[in-house]
């Protein structure tokens, strides 16, 4: 279990204990850098962008690139 803190008799869990990590994302597009910038600006917690298709669980891309 991650960090646990007690405050005013209330149990406070570390966010990683209650929020599962987001899956890894791969971007397959000629405009991959543009899409990556948009996603990074959203500041999604725990989102990891990968370039390794074997690790990716979510694919964002052009249909021809995904096949």
Secondary structure as UniProt FT lines:
FT   STRAND          4..7
FT   TURN            8..9
FT   STRAND          10..13
FT   HELIX           15..18
FT   STRAND          24..28
FT   TURN            30..31
FT   HELIX           32..41
FT   TURN            42..43
FT   TURN            45..46
FT   STRAND          48..49
FT   TURN            53..55
FT   STRAND          58..61
FT   HELIX           63..66
//
